[in-house]
Amino acid sequence: MMLSDSARKVQDALEDFGLTLRVVEMPQSTRTAKDAAQAIGCMVAQIGKSIIFKGARSGKAILVVASGVNRVDEKIIAAHTGEPIEKASAEFVREATGFVIGGVPPTGFATPIETWIDEDLFQFAEIWAAAGTPSAVFALTPGELLRITAGRTIKVH
């Protein structure tokens, strides 16, 4: 199956980790956690939604991979990063990750991004993440998510 350039970038990153995970491009949108769960046929809580924040002092990108049902408490993230955070603009997200909002994967970035992973995702044997476009996804385990992001697990809400 031919993948779009952005989805191929994610597939290549997964293969670089030696993983046999497969990116799938869905016929319908997977832009939101709810859309993704409907397209895949899983619970919204099994969607690892990628949210990019911007460090208010450093200007660096900070990735939070949260369960699709959880709202991220920005104060908690700020406490872990050691600086206030702000919502990132679509332009900042694209510059920092190389991907558009609604398709930001947890891997495949040109440079590493500080990553925080919602501990609630670890209750599932299988979770799903965005794969570079608003209609591309891939399944993985929480342990694989930890490995490909070099992230740290925290309570995000």
C-alpha atoms as one frame of an Amber mdcrd trajectory, in Angstrom:
protein
   0.000   0.000   0.000   1.313   3.427  -0.933   1.545   5.886   1.943   1.535
   9.670   1.691   4.928  11.313   2.269   4.106  12.278   5.862   2.790   8.807
   6.743   5.836   7.226   5.052   8.112   9.374   7.263   6.416   7.871  10.337
   6.590   4.332   8.921  10.312   4.793   8.262  10.865   6.073  11.823   9.098
   3.015  13.260  11.215   0.706  11.104  14.355   2.523  12.283  13.429   1.323
  15.793  13.251  -2.224  14.445   9.504  -2.352  15.043   7.071  -4.147  12.741
   4.287  -1.653  13.408   2.246  -0.656  10.349   0.922   2.791   9.479  -2.595
   2.674   8.038  -4.271   5.489   6.145  -7.998   5.442   6.820 -10.657   6.532
   4.337 -12.155   8.833   6.990 -10.654  11.469   9.277  -8.754  10.452  12.398
  -8.022  14.094  13.241  -9.653  14.000  16.687  -9.489  11.212  19.260 -13.227
  10.609  18.807 -12.896  10.459  15.002  -9.947   8.078  15.292 -11.729   5.752
  17.717 -14.772   5.590  15.409 -12.609   4.888  12.343 -10.556   2.217  14.131
 -13.302   0.666  16.230 -11.649   1.136  19.622 -12.375   3.158  22.753 -11.519
   6.876  22.730  -9.323   6.222  25.797  -7.072   3.989  23.611  -6.156   6.900
  21.354  -2.830   8.491  22.246  -3.435  12.065  21.156  -0.312  14.119  20.508
  -0.480  17.661  21.843   2.382  20.084  21.272   2.971  22.861  23.762   5.603
  25.596  23.628   7.937  26.359  26.522   7.197  29.984  27.453  10.853  30.740
  28.297  12.815  28.294  26.144  10.574  28.413  23.081  11.060  24.661  22.702
   8.402  22.174  21.661   7.016  19.879  24.355   4.967  16.838  23.343   2.293
  15.354  25.565   0.782  12.039  24.444  -2.506  11.840  26.339  -5.319   9.338
  26.452  -8.087  10.508  24.122 -10.498  10.966  27.027  -8.194  13.114  29.159
  -7.815  16.864  29.187  -4.194  17.863  29.827  -3.639  20.037  32.910  -1.087
  22.573  31.704   0.029  23.332  35.300   1.090  19.687  35.737   3.090  19.765
  32.485   4.695  23.077  33.442   5.740  21.633  36.809   7.436  18.707  35.058
   9.135  20.796  32.367  10.323  23.434  34.818   8.839  26.343  32.892   5.442
  27.794  32.046   3.967  26.390  28.840   1.635  27.860  26.276  -0.544  26.499
  23.534   1.382  26.131  20.281   0.179  27.704  17.050  -0.405  25.523  14.000
   2.661  27.139  12.406   4.841  26.352  15.449   3.617  22.731  15.499   4.468
  22.287  11.821   7.916  23.903  12.241   8.768  21.900  15.379   7.462  18.507
  14.236   7.252  18.586  10.446   3.606  17.516  10.713   0.193  19.232  10.736
  -2.095  19.445  13.760  -4.413  16.444  13.736  -1.686  14.213  12.349   1.240
  14.760  14.738   2.777  11.364  15.511   4.778  10.552  18.631   7.928   9.925
  16.544   9.544  10.817  13.215  10.752  14.296  14.142  13.919  15.803  12.630
  15.144  16.602  16.155  14.077  14.948  19.436  11.195  16.560  21.327  10.780
  16.406  25.116   7.890  13.996  25.616   5.484  13.258  28.472   3.178  10.242
  28.289  -0.167   9.913  30.046   0.021   7.064  32.549  -3.626   6.218  31.759
  -2.530   4.775  28.395  -0.754   1.956  30.248  -4.043   0.292  31.189  -4.396
  -0.930  27.588  -2.600  -3.736  25.749  -3.019  -1.794  22.493  -3.209   1.933
  21.848  -3.353   3.970  18.646  -1.434   7.089  17.615  -1.480   9.537  14.726
   0.891   8.752  11.884   1.658  11.997  10.095  -1.660  12.990   8.507  -5.208
  13.619   9.779  -6.201  10.177   8.411  -3.144   8.026   9.233  -2.771   5.952
  12.412  -0.815   3.030  13.829  -1.326   0.604  16.691   1.323  -0.007  19.337
   1.743  -0.982  22.967   2.335   1.586  25.705   5.826   0.110  26.132   6.571
   0.686  22.449   5.311   4.269  22.815   7.737   4.789  25.683  10.570   3.371
  23.579   9.968   5.412  20.406   9.523   8.692  22.291  12.110   8.284  25.075
   9.297   9.907  27.032   8.497   9.936  30.706   5.227   8.688  32.150   3.153
  11.081  34.282  -0.412  11.812  35.337  -1.515  14.520  32.877  -4.845  15.511
  34.425
